[in-house]
Amino acid sequence: MSVSKKINKFKGSKSFMVMVLAAVSVLCYLYANNIIFGRAFDYKWRDMLFSMRGPEPANENIVICSLDEDSFEVLEEELPFSPKTYIKFFENLRKLNVKVVGLDFILYEFYKSDPDTSDVALKNALKNLDSVVFASKIENYFKKQRIGTSEINIISSKHKTSNKYFSETGVSGLINSSINFDGVKRGSQLQFTSNGKKYETFIFKLYESFVSGLKPEEAYKYISTSEILLKRNEFIINYAGGPKHFNEIPFYAVVEMPDSSVEMLRKKYENKIVIVGPTYYESHDFFNVPFSNTRYVKGFQSMAGVEVIANALHTLLENNFIDILPKSSYDLIFAVAAALSILTFTVIRSAFLGAPFVLIYCACVLWLSIEMFISHKIILDVFGLVFTIFAVYSAANAVKILVVEGEKRHIKTTLSRYMSSSVVDKVLSQGDTVNLSGEAVNVAVMFADIRNFTSLSEKLSAEQTVHTLNLFFKNMVDIVFLNEGTLDKYIGDCLMVVFGAPKPLHNPASAALRCAMAMQKATIALSGEKEIRALNFNFGIGVGISFGKCVVGNIGSQKRMEYTAIGDVVNTASRIQNLAGEGEIILNGAAFDKLAAENDASLKDALAGAIKIDSVSLKGKEEKVDIYKIKIN
């Protein structure tokens, strides 16, 4: 077998398909999760997981105190507030016995001095609270910051904090925040490092202040601050719900709280964490979050920064962390998905039949991701898996198309030597119903030989002989193809034609007889051409047609093969052709009976004029046979 044939055979093998699809899977594994589109897809899928899970009960220890438009209107005061307003606010919080007060803003930016009220009075009001956490932030010019890292690389920085004015009244934590590249706030951190110095975040300080003040019988429920810094410094916020999901009280309601309501409100807010922060839109302290565009909110709603902090703190207090599936587990799932896809799309050769499996496998991946998130709080990113399934399916079909097209080109080249291009196209369109490897079929076999050509060729030069034969065969082969015959071979000045293979015919015997009659008439016309008349030769052919079952297929050695028919039917056609005179067509009994059964109206006159010749001896046959002779004038 030649190298090219070996290569083509390998390309059509399942081993080649598996190798290609495995290579595609490896490329998908290496690159699919690293492309921007893939990361964006997985981020959006994570948001959808929250939507499918739905809201969860918010931690009851968290209360949001909102600096909103209503507070400005009721208090008849705009930011920055006066010391009197803050003093009254903090004193009322003390009356409610809140455990931790977190100020999600830089206090001195929201505070204006008043000559009638000293800062000492404000400090005393703060001191009287159990625990106060101030916000601070690093204002800087970022040189580079990778999303999801705790290292802030800066050119210059300025640490802004309220604590330098009220250092003895509480602690401070960073409110610096990062978002994902698609503009959604999904994660949080407990500690940043800037220029080698560590800064704990506002969220961590809230958690630390709350947990450190608990009694031992209550504190055991929460992770220690050292452990949470070590294991959960960076974490995905497990949002309890969308905007306005947490227990909320307006800033003005605390400031204007009447003494008569203290007892009732104390029962509601005692030992709680109260996070004070702006919720008015002009503050620009809003974030897009996973719940921003779900059925649980009207339209698209951003979430105030103070609510994001509440959700992050909720995650810490509930120990309700969301984990990314470990790489080893992801690799195992990827390997299973890739292997199933490769196996399926190697076996299934139809793109149409393979499509449902793509949908099924993708649905399984999505279901697994949903189940892992809702039941186990584990995120399985799906883009790489879904992309790989589609890529393997597409690659499998691309390989099949290339291989099939290559096979079709090879077959078409081969068959075009035997039949017309239109018949070749019909054969190829039948796809798997065409068998060139060998099969037993009922066919009509025709032999047509030029009478007296041997004596003519003795008078002609080699060039003239070849030219004359080519002229004859060109005319005859055109007629053969016109009648859907398959040119089997040339044998000297004789040609062999098969009707009914490889393309099955409804009436092979009728096609053979029509072809033979047309060839007889064509030889008469050919003899009248000028260059044939110059040879002083009249073309005449004798034709033999037999019908029956024979073996057809590609026969020969690896070095040379040809599509041909073999069997007694072929031998019979050859023998009876020898009995046919110039202008005669000889049929064996089976061919005549088949013609009668096919009942072609255009051949009735020819069959009616057929002469039966009984008991003819044929070379190679012991029994005598009946034949029928048709004379074409």
C-alpha positions as CSV (number, residue, x, y, z in Angstrom):
1,M,0.0,0.0,0.0
2,S,1.4,3.4,-0.9
3,V,2.2,6.0,1.8
4,S,-0.6,8.3,0.6
5,K,-3.1,5.5,0.8
6,K,-1.9,4.5,4.3
7,I,-2.2,8.1,5.4
8,N,-5.7,8.4,4.0
9,K,-6.7,5.1,5.6
10,F,-5.4,6.4,9.0
11,K,-7.3,9.7,8.6
12,G,-10.5,7.7,8.2
13,S,-9.8,5.6,11.3
14,K,-11.2,6.0,14.8
15,S,-7.7,6.2,16.1
16,F,-7.1,9.4,14.1
17,M,-10.4,10.8,15.3
18,V,-9.6,10.1,18.9
19,M,-6.2,11.7,18.5
20,V,-7.6,14.9,17.0
21,L,-10.4,15.2,19.6
22,A,-8.0,14.6,22.5
23,A,-5.8,17.4,21.1
24,V,-8.8,19.7,20.9
25,S,-9.7,18.8,24.5
26,V,-6.2,19.6,25.7
27,L,-6.2,23.0,24.0
28,C,-9.6,23.7,25.5
29,Y,-8.2,22.8,29.0
30,L,-5.2,25.0,28.5
31,Y,-6.9,28.1,27.0
32,A,-10.7,28.1,27.4
33,N,-10.7,29.3,31.0
34,N,-8.1,32.0,30.4
35,I,-9.8,33.9,27.6
36,I,-11.7,37.0,28.6
37,F,-15.0,35.7,27.2
38,G,-14.7,32.5,29.2
39,R,-14.1,34.4,32.5
40,A,-17.0,36.7,31.8
41,F,-19.2,33.7,31.0
42,D,-18.3,32.0,34.3
43,Y,-18.8,35.2,36.2
44,K,-22.3,35.6,34.8
45,W,-23.0,32.0,35.4
46,R,-22.1,32.5,39.1
47,D,-24.6,35.4,39.2
48,M,-27.2,33.1,37.8
49,L,-26.5,30.5,40.5
50,F,-27.4,33.1,43.1
51,S,-30.6,33.8,41.2
52,M,-31.5,30.1,41.0
53,R,-30.7,29.7,44.7
54,G,-32.7,32.7,45.7
55,P,-32.5,34.9,48.8
56,E,-31.6,33.5,52.2
57,P,-32.5,34.8,55.7
58,A,-30.2,37.7,56.6
59,N,-28.1,37.4,59.7
60,E,-30.2,38.9,62.5
61,N,-27.2,40.5,64.2
62,I,-26.7,42.9,61.3
63,V,-28.6,46.2,61.1
64,I,-28.1,48.8,58.4
65,C,-28.6,52.4,59.4
66,S,-29.1,54.3,56.2
67,L,-28.0,57.9,55.5
68,D,-30.7,58.5,52.9
69,E,-32.6,61.4,51.4
70,D,-35.4,61.0,53.9
71,S,-32.9,61.7,56.7
72,F,-31.8,64.9,55.1
73,E,-35.4,66.0,54.7
74,V,-36.5,65.1,58.2
75,L,-33.5,66.5,59.9
76,E,-33.5,69.5,57.6
77,E,-29.8,69.2,57.4
78,E,-27.4,68.2,54.6
79,L,-24.0,66.5,54.9
80,P,-21.7,67.2,56.6
81,F,-23.8,66.9,59.8
82,S,-23.2,69.0,62.8
83,P,-21.6,67.6,66.0
84,K,-25.0,67.9,67.7
85,T,-26.6,65.5,65.2
86,Y,-23.9,62.9,65.7
87,I,-23.9,63.2,69.5
88,K,-27.6,62.7,69.6
89,F,-27.3,59.7,67.2
90,F,-24.5,58.0,69.2
91,E,-26.2,58.6,72.5
92,N,-29.4,57.0,71.2
93,L,-27.5,54.0,69.9
94,R,-26.0,53.7,73.4
95,K,-29.6,53.6,74.8
96,L,-30.3,50.7,72.5
97,N,-27.3,48.8,73.8
98,V,-26.0,48.0,70.3
99,K,-22.9,45.9,70.4
100,V,-20.9,47.3,67.5
101,V,-21.3,50.5,65.5
102,G,-19.6,50.7,62.2
103,L,-19.2,54.0,60.3
104,D,-18.9,53.2,56.6
105,F,-17.6,56.7,55.7
106,I,-14.7,58.9,56.7
107,L,-16.3,60.7,59.7
108,Y,-14.4,64.0,59.4
109,E,-15.6,64.3,55.8
110,F,-19.2,64.0,57.0
111,Y,-18.6,66.2,60.0
112,K,-18.5,70.0,60.4
113,S,-17.2,71.7,63.5
114,D,-19.6,73.8,65.5
115,P,-18.3,76.6,67.8
116,D,-21.2,75.8,70.2
117,T,-20.3,72.1,70.5
118,S,-16.8,70.9,71.1
119,D,-15.2,67.8,69.6
120,V,-14.8,66.5,73.2
121,A,-18.5,66.0,73.5
122,L,-18.6,64.0,70.3
123,K,-15.6,61.9,71.5
124,N,-17.4,61.2,74.8
125,A,-20.5,60.1,73.0
126,L,-18.4,57.7,71.0
127,K,-16.6,56.4,74.1
128,N,-19.8,55.5,75.7
129,L,-20.6,53.0,72.9
130,D,-19.4,49.4,73.4
131,S,-17.4,49.3,70.2
132,V,-16.9,51.6,67.3
133,V,-15.3,50.8,64.0
134,F,-14.2,53.7,61.8
135,A,-13.7,53.6,58.1
136,S,-10.3,54.4,56.5
137,K,-9.0,54.2,53.0
138,I,-5.8,54.4,51.1
139,E,-6.0,57.0,48.4
140,N,-3.4,56.1,45.8
141,Y,-2.3,55.9,42.2
142,F,-2.3,52.3,41.2
143,K,0.6,51.0,39.2
144,K,-0.9,47.6,38.8
145,Q,-3.4,45.6,40.8
146,R,-4.4,42.1,39.9
147,I,-8.0,41.3,40.6
148,G,-8.4,39.0,43.6
149,T,-5.0,39.7,45.2
150,S,-4.4,41.3,48.6
151,E,-1.3,43.3,47.4
152,I,-1.9,46.9,46.4
153,N,1.0,48.1,44.3
154,I,1.0,51.9,44.3
155,I,3.1,54.8,43.2
156,S,2.1,57.0,46.1
157,S,-0.5,56.8,48.9
158,K,-2.3,58.7,51.6
159,H,-4.0,56.9,54.4
160,K,-7.2,58.7,55.2
161,T,-8.9,57.8,58.5
162,S,-11.2,59.2,61.1
163,N,-9.2,57.5,63.8
164,K,-6.5,60.1,63.9
165,Y,-9.2,62.5,65.4
166,F,-10.9,59.9,67.5
167,S,-8.1,57.4,68.2
168,E,-9.1,56.7,71.7
169,T,-12.8,56.0,70.8
170,G,-12.5,53.0,68.5
171,V,-10.6,51.1,65.8
172,S,-10.5,51.6,62.0
173,G,-10.5,49.4,59.0
174,L,-10.0,49.9,55.3
175,I,-13.0,50.3,53.0
176,N,-10.9,50.1,49.8
177,S,-12.7,47.7,47.5
178,S,-12.1,46.1,44.2
179,I,-14.5,44.7,41.6
180,N,-14.3,42.1,38.9
181,F,-13.4,43.3,35.4
182,D,-17.0,43.1,34.3
183,G,-18.0,45.7,36.9
184,V,-19.6,43.4,39.5
185,K,-18.7,43.2,43.1
186,R,-18.4,39.5,44.0
187,G,-15.6,39.2,46.5
188,S,-14.1,40.8,49.6
189,Q,-10.9,40.7,51.7
190,L,-10.0,40.9,55.3
191,Q,-6.4,42.2,55.0
192,F,-4.5,44.3,52.4
193,T,-0.8,44.7,52.1
194,S,0.6,48.1,50.9
195,N,4.3,48.8,50.6
196,G,5.0,46.0,53.0
197,K,2.5,47.2,55.6
198,K,-0.6,45.2,56.5
199,Y,-4.0,46.9,56.8
200,E,-7.0,45.1,58.1
201,T,-10.3,45.9,56.5
202,F,-13.4,47.5,57.8
203,I,-15.3,44.2,57.4
204,F,-12.7,42.3,59.5
205,K,-12.8,44.9,62.2
206,L,-16.5,44.7,62.5
207,Y,-16.3,40.9,62.8
208,E,-13.4,41.1,65.3
209,S,-15.2,43.6,67.4
210,F,-18.4,41.6,67.5
211,V,-16.8,38.2,68.2
212,S,-14.2,39.4,70.8
213,G,-17.0,40.8,73.0
214,L,-18.9,37.5,73.1
215,K,-19.1,35.2,76.1
216,P,-17.4,31.8,75.6
217,E,-20.7,30.0,75.3
218,E,-21.6,32.2,72.4
219,A,-18.1,32.7,70.8
220,Y,-17.6,29.0,70.0
221,K,-20.1,29.4,67.1
222,Y,-17.8,31.7,65.2
223,I,-14.4,31.2,63.6
224,S,-11.5,32.7,65.5
225,T,-10.1,35.9,64.0
226,S,-6.6,34.4,63.6
227,E,-8.1,31.4,61.7
228,I,-10.3,33.5,59.5
229,L,-7.4,35.7,58.5
230,L,-5.3,32.7,57.7
231,K,-7.9,30.7,55.7
232,R,-10.4,33.2,54.5
233,N,-8.5,36.4,53.8
234,E,-10.0,36.6,50.3
235,F,-13.5,35.2,49.9
236,I,-16.5,35.2,47.7
237,I,-19.4,37.2,49.2
238,N,-22.3,34.9,49.8
239,Y,-25.0,37.5,49.2
240,A,-28.1,36.8,51.3
241,G,-30.3,38.7,48.8
242,G,-30.6,41.8,46.8
243,P,-30.9,45.5,47.8
244,K,-32.9,46.2,51.0
245,H,-32.7,42.6,52.2
246,F,-31.2,43.4,55.6
247,N,-32.9,44.9,58.6
248,E,-32.7,48.6,58.1
249,I,-33.4,51.7,60.1
250,P,-33.0,55.3,58.7
251,F,-30.5,57.6,60.3
252,Y,-33.1,60.1,61.2
253,A,-35.2,57.5,63.1
254,V,-32.3,57.0,65.5
255,V,-31.6,60.7,65.9
256,E,-35.3,61.6,66.4
257,M,-36.0,58.5,68.5
258,P,-38.5,59.4,71.2
259,D,-37.8,58.2,74.8
260,S,-41.1,56.3,74.6
261,S,-39.8,54.0,71.9
262,V,-36.4,53.2,73.5
263,E,-37.6,50.1,75.3
264,M,-39.3,48.7,72.2
265,L,-36.4,49.4,69.9
266,R,-33.8,48.1,72.4
267,K,-35.4,44.7,72.2
268,K,-35.0,44.9,68.5
269,Y,-31.4,46.3,68.2
270,E,-29.7,45.2,71.5
271,N,-26.4,43.5,71.0
272,K,-26.6,44.0,67.2
273,I,-24.0,45.3,64.8
274,V,-25.2,48.6,63.3
275,I,-23.5,49.6,60.1
276,V,-24.0,53.3,59.2
277,G,-23.5,54.2,55.6
278,P,-24.8,56.4,52.7
279,T,-27.7,55.0,50.6
280,Y,-28.5,58.2,48.7
281,Y,-27.6,58.0,45.1
282,E,-25.5,61.1,45.0
283,S,-23.0,59.3,47.2
284,H,-21.9,57.2,44.2
285,D,-21.3,54.4,46.7
286,F,-23.1,51.7,44.8
287,F,-22.1,48.4,43.2
288,N,-23.5,46.0,40.8
289,V,-23.9,42.6,42.5
290,P,-25.1,39.1,41.5
291,F,-28.6,40.0,42.7
292,S,-28.7,43.3,40.7
293,N,-30.5,41.8,37.7
294,T,-32.7,38.9,39.0
295,R,-36.3,38.2,39.4
296,Y,-36.0,39.2,43.0
297,V,-35.5,42.9,42.3
298,K,-37.5,45.2,40.1
299,G,-35.5,46.0,37.0
300,F,-31.8,46.5,37.5
301,Q,-30.7,47.7,40.9
302,S,-27.3,48.5,42.2
303,M,-26.5,47.8,45.9
304,A,-25.3,50.5,48.3
305,G,-21.8,49.9,49.6
306,V,-23.1,49.6,53.2
307,E,-25.3,46.7,52.1
308,V,-22.3,45.0,50.4
309,I,-20.5,45.2,53.7
310,A,-23.5,43.8,55.4
311,N,-23.5,40.8,53.0
312,A,-19.8,40.2,53.5
313,L,-20.2,40.4,57.3
314,H,-23.2,38.0,56.9
315,T,-20.9,35.5,55.2
316,L,-18.4,35.7,58.0
317,L,-20.9,35.4,60.8
318,E,-22.8,32.6,59.2
319,N,-19.6,30.8,58.3
320,N,-21.4,30.5,55.0
321,F,-18.4,30.6,52.7
322,I,-18.5,29.8,49.0
323,D,-15.6,27.8,47.7
324,I,-14.2,27.3,44.2
325,L,-14.0,23.6,43.3
326,P,-10.5,22.4,43.8
327,K,-8.4,22.1,40.7
328,S,-7.9,18.4,41.1
329,S,-11.7,17.8,41.3
330,Y,-12.2,20.1,38.3
331,D,-9.6,18.3,36.3
332,L,-11.4,15.0,37.0
333,I,-14.7,16.4,35.9
334,F,-13.1,17.9,32.8
335,A,-11.4,14.5,32.0
336,V,-14.8,12.7,32.3
337,A,-16.6,15.3,30.2
338,A,-13.9,15.2,27.5
339,A,-13.7,11.4,27.4
340,L,-17.4,11.0,27.1
341,S,-17.5,13.6,24.3
342,I,-14.6,12.0,22.5
343,L,-16.2,8.5,22.8
344,T,-19.6,9.7,21.8
345,F,-18.7,11.8,18.8
346,T,-16.2,9.2,17.5
347,V,-18.9,6.5,17.5
348,I,-21.8,8.7,16.3
349,R,-21.0,9.7,12.7
350,S,-24.0,11.9,12.2
351,A,-24.0,15.6,13.3
352,F,-27.7,15.5,13.6
353,L,-27.7,12.5,15.9
354,G,-24.8,13.9,17.9
355,A,-26.5,17.3,18.6
356,P,-28.8,15.8,21.3
357,F,-25.8,14.4,23.1
358,V,-24.2,17.9,23.1
359,L,-27.3,19.3,24.8
360,I,-27.5,16.3,27.3
361,Y,-23.9,16.6,28.3
362,C,-24.1,20.4,28.7
363,A,-27.3,20.1,30.7
364,C,-25.5,17.5,33.0
365,V,-22.6,20.0,33.5
366,L,-25.0,22.8,34.3
367,W,-27.1,20.6,36.6
368,L,-24.0,19.5,38.5
369,S,-22.8,23.1,38.9
370,I,-26.3,24.2,40.2
371,E,-26.4,21.2,42.6
372,M,-22.9,21.8,43.9
373,F,-23.7,25.5,44.5
374,I,-27.1,25.2,46.1
375,S,-26.4,22.0,48.2
376,H,-22.7,22.4,49.0
377,K,-21.8,26.1,48.4
378,I,-19.1,25.1,45.8
379,I,-18.7,26.8,42.5
380,L,-18.0,24.7,39.4
381,D,-17.2,27.0,36.6
382,V,-18.8,25.7,33.5
383,F,-17.4,27.6,30.5
384,G,-14.4,25.3,30.0
385,L,-16.5,22.2,30.2
386,V,-19.3,23.4,27.9
387,F,-16.9,24.9,25.5
388,T,-14.9,21.6,25.3
389,I,-18.1,19.6,24.6
390,F,-19.0,21.9,21.8
391,A,-15.4,22.0,20.5
392,V,-15.1,18.3,20.5
393,Y,-18.5,17.9,18.7
394,S,-17.5,20.5,16.1
395,A,-14.0,19.1,15.6
396,A,-15.5,15.6,15.2
397,N,-17.9,16.8,12.5
398,A,-15.1,18.8,10.8
399,V,-12.9,15.7,10.7
400,K,-15.7,13.6,9.4
401,I,-16.5,16.2,6.7
402,L,-12.9,16.4,5.6
403,V,-12.5,12.6,5.6
404,V,-15.8,12.0,3.8
405,E,-15.1,14.7,1.3
406,G,-11.7,13.2,0.6
407,E,-13.3,9.8,0.2
408,K,-15.9,11.2,-2.1
409,R,-13.3,12.9,-4.2
410,H,-11.4,9.6,-4.5
411,I,-14.5,7.6,-5.3
412,K,-15.7,10.2,-7.8
413,T,-12.3,10.2,-9.6
414,T,-12.5,6.4,-9.7
415,L,-16.1,6.1,-10.8
416,S,-15.8,8.8,-13.4
417,R,-13.8,6.4,-15.5
418,Y,-16.7,4.0,-15.5
419,M,-19.8,6.1,-15.7
420,S,-21.2,9.6,-16.4
421,S,-20.7,12.4,-13.9
422,S,-24.4,12.6,-13.3
423,V,-24.5,8.9,-12.4
424,V,-21.5,9.3,-10.2
425,D,-23.3,12.1,-8.3
426,K,-26.3,9.9,-7.9
427,V,-24.1,7.1,-6.6
428,L,-22.4,9.3,-4.1
429,S,-25.7,10.8,-2.9
430,Q,-26.8,7.4,-1.9
431,G,-24.1,7.4,0.8
432,D,-23.9,4.2,2.8
433,T,-26.1,2.3,0.4
434,V,-23.2,2.2,-2.1
435,N,-20.8,-0.7,-1.6
436,L,-17.6,-0.9,-3.7
437,S,-16.0,-3.6,-1.6
438,G,-17.9,-6.4,-3.2
439,E,-21.5,-7.7,-3.3
440,A,-23.7,-10.1,-5.3
441,V,-26.3,-8.3,-7.3
442,N,-28.6,-8.9,-10.3
443,V,-27.2,-7.0,-13.3
444,A,-27.3,-6.9,-17.0
445,V,-23.9,-7.4,-18.7
446,M,-23.2,-6.2,-22.2
447,F,-20.3,-7.0,-24.5
448,A,-19.9,-5.0,-27.8
449,D,-17.2,-5.9,-30.3
450,I,-16.3,-4.2,-33.6
451,R,-16.6,-6.7,-36.4
452,N,-13.7,-7.1,-38.9
453,F,-11.6,-4.5,-37.1
454,T,-8.6,-6.8,-36.8
455,S,-8.2,-7.0,-40.6
456,L,-8.5,-3.2,-40.8
457,S,-5.9,-2.6,-38.2
458,E,-3.4,-4.7,-40.3
459,K,-3.7,-2.0,-43.0
460,L,-3.4,1.0,-40.6
461,S,-0.5,2.5,-38.8
462,A,-0.4,2.3,-35.1
463,E,-1.4,6.0,-34.8
464,Q,-4.3,5.5,-37.1
465,T,-5.4,2.4,-35.3
466,V,-5.4,4.1,-31.9
467,H,-7.2,7.2,-33.3
468,T,-9.9,5.1,-35.0
469,L,-10.5,3.1,-31.8
470,N,-10.6,6.2,-29.7
471,L,-13.2,7.7,-32.1
472,F,-15.3,4.6,-31.8
473,F,-15.1,4.3,-28.1
474,K,-15.8,8.0,-27.5
475,N,-19.1,7.7,-29.3
476,M,-20.0,4.4,-27.7
477,V,-19.1,5.4,-24.1
478,D,-21.2,8.6,-24.4
479,I,-24.2,6.3,-25.3
480,V,-23.3,4.0,-22.4
481,F,-23.3,6.9,-19.9
482,L,-26.5,8.3,-21.4
483,N,-28.2,5.0,-20.5
484,E,-26.8,4.8,-17.0
485,G,-24.4,2.0,-17.8
486,T,-21.1,1.4,-16.0
487,L,-18.1,1.0,-18.2
488,D,-16.3,-2.0,-16.9
489,K,-13.3,-2.3,-19.2
490,Y,-12.0,-2.2,-22.8
491,I,-10.8,-5.5,-24.2
492,G,-9.0,-4.7,-27.5
493,D,-11.8,-3.5,-29.8
494,C,-14.5,-4.7,-27.4
495,L,-16.0,-3.0,-24.5
496,M,-17.8,-4.5,-21.4
497,V,-20.6,-2.6,-19.7
498,V,-22.6,-3.4,-16.6
499,F,-26.1,-2.1,-15.9
500,G,-27.3,-2.1,-12.2
501,A,-24.1,-1.6,-10.3
502,P,-22.8,0.2,-8.4
503,K,-25.9,2.3,-8.9
504,P,-29.0,0.0,-8.7
505,L,-31.4,0.4,-11.6
506,H,-35.1,-0.4,-11.6
507,N,-34.8,-1.8,-15.2
508,P,-31.2,-2.9,-15.9
509,A,-32.1,-5.2,-18.8
510,S,-34.2,-2.5,-20.6
511,A,-31.3,0.0,-20.1
512,A,-28.9,-2.5,-21.6
513,L,-31.0,-3.2,-24.7
514,R,-31.7,0.5,-25.3
515,C,-28.0,1.2,-25.0
516,A,-27.2,-1.7,-27.5
517,M,-29.7,-0.5,-30.0
518,A,-28.4,3.1,-29.8
519,M,-24.9,1.9,-30.2
520,Q,-25.9,-0.1,-33.4
521,K,-27.5,2.9,-34.9
522,A,-24.5,5.1,-33.9
523,T,-22.1,2.8,-35.7
524,I,-24.1,3.3,-38.9
525,A,-23.8,7.1,-38.5
526,L,-20.1,6.8,-37.6
527,S,-19.4,4.9,-40.8
528,G,-20.7,7.8,-42.8
529,E,-18.2,10.3,-41.4
530,K,-15.6,11.5,-43.8
531,E,-12.5,10.2,-42.1
532,I,-14.0,6.7,-41.7
533,R,-15.1,6.6,-45.3
534,A,-11.6,7.4,-46.3
535,L,-10.6,4.1,-44.6
536,N,-13.0,2.3,-46.8
537,F,-14.5,0.7,-43.7
538,N,-18.0,0.3,-42.4
539,F,-18.3,0.1,-38.6
540,G,-20.4,-2.7,-37.4
541,I,-20.7,-4.3,-34.0
542,G,-22.0,-7.5,-32.5
543,V,-23.6,-7.2,-29.1
544,G,-24.3,-9.8,-26.4
545,I,-26.4,-9.1,-23.3
546,S,-27.0,-11.5,-20.4
547,F,-28.8,-11.0,-17.1
548,G,-28.4,-12.6,-13.7
549,K,-26.5,-12.4,-10.4
550,C,-22.8,-11.8,-10.3
551,V,-20.2,-10.3,-8.0
552,V,-19.3,-6.7,-8.4
553,G,-16.7,-4.6,-6.6
554,N,-13.1,-3.4,-6.5
555,I,-11.0,-6.4,-7.5
556,G,-7.2,-6.6,-7.8
557,S,-4.1,-6.2,-5.8
558,Q,-3.0,-3.3,-3.5
559,K,-1.0,-1.9,-6.4
560,R,-3.8,-2.0,-8.9
561,M,-7.5,-2.4,-8.4
562,E,-10.5,-1.8,-10.7
563,Y,-14.2,-2.0,-10.3
564,T,-15.5,-4.9,-12.3
565,A,-18.0,-7.8,-12.4
566,I,-17.2,-11.5,-12.3
567,G,-19.3,-14.6,-12.6
568,D,-21.2,-16.8,-15.1
569,V,-23.4,-13.9,-16.3
570,V,-20.2,-12.1,-17.5
571,N,-18.9,-15.2,-19.3
572,T,-22.3,-15.8,-20.9
573,A,-22.5,-12.2,-22.2
574,S,-19.0,-12.6,-23.7
575,R,-19.8,-16.0,-25.3
576,I,-23.1,-14.9,-26.9
577,Q,-21.5,-11.7,-28.2
578,N,-19.2,-13.9,-30.3
579,L,-22.4,-15.3,-31.9
580,A,-23.7,-11.9,-32.9
581,G,-23.1,-10.7,-36.4
582,E,-22.7,-7.2,-37.6
583,G,-25.8,-5.2,-36.5
584,E,-27.1,-8.0,-34.2
585,I,-27.9,-8.1,-30.5
586,I,-28.0,-11.5,-28.8
587,L,-29.8,-11.9,-25.5
588,N,-29.7,-14.9,-23.2
589,G,-33.0,-16.4,-21.9
590,A,-32.7,-14.6,-18.5
591,A,-32.2,-11.3,-20.2
592,F,-35.2,-11.8,-22.5
593,D,-37.4,-12.9,-19.6
594,K,-36.3,-9.8,-17.6
595,L,-37.1,-7.5,-20.5
596,A,-40.6,-9.0,-20.7
597,A,-41.1,-8.5,-17.0
598,E,-39.9,-4.9,-17.2
599,N,-42.3,-4.3,-20.0
600,D,-40.7,-1.2,-21.4
601,A,-43.1,0.2,-24.0
602,S,-40.2,1.7,-26.1
603,L,-38.8,-1.8,-26.6
604,K,-41.9,-3.7,-27.5
605,D,-41.3,-3.6,-31.2
606,A,-37.7,-4.8,-30.8
607,L,-38.7,-7.7,-28.6
608,A,-41.6,-8.6,-30.9
609,G,-39.0,-9.0,-33.7
610,A,-36.6,-11.1,-31.6
611,I,-35.8,-14.5,-33.1
612,K,-35.5,-17.4,-30.6
613,I,-32.6,-19.7,-31.3
614,D,-32.9,-23.0,-29.4
615,S,-30.3,-25.2,-27.8
616,V,-27.1,-23.2,-28.5
617,S,-23.8,-24.6,-27.2
618,L,-21.6,-22.1,-25.5
619,K,-17.9,-22.5,-24.7
620,G,-17.4,-23.5,-21.0
621,K,-21.0,-24.6,-20.6
622,E,-22.1,-28.3,-20.6
623,E,-25.8,-27.5,-21.1
624,K,-27.2,-25.9,-24.2
625,V,-29.0,-22.6,-23.8
626,D,-31.7,-20.7,-25.6
627,I,-30.8,-17.3,-27.0
628,Y,-32.7,-14.5,-28.8
629,K,-31.5,-12.4,-31.7
630,I,-32.5,-8.9,-32.5
631,K,-31.4,-7.4,-35.9
632,I,-30.9,-3.7,-36.2
633,N,-31.2,-2.5,-39.8
